[in-house]
């Protein structure tokens, strides 16, 4: 969405539109949303309950997003 100059105030919406923006399914955006939820709990409530599985899942999800973003042409056609 930022690639097109749009900045959302709601990250959850950004995660939910990944099927439309980068052709990534719920198996990716749900992991990203869960990671954001965990981050918020840590930031605002001091609860840093993070396990290895979510870390592994986040790495895979981020790699998938990065691969899709790398495949996009440069903004402005450069």
Phi, psi and omega in degrees: 000320177295329178305329178263009176088009181261134176237117181271142175275355182236104183297328181300321178296319178300318178295317183294333181269002178305326175299329183270328184270323183231010181056040177251133186276184182297336178295340176266307187292331178291323176295316179297319178295319178296318177299320178294320178298315179297319178300315179297318178299320178292317183290316188260338182236357179075012181266107181248058180274090182240130178247169183299323183297315181294326177295313178298315180297321179295319179299314179297315180298316180294322176297321179293318177296314181300319179297317179294318179294323179297331181280347180286146174291158180298143176304139180079008177074020181281000000 
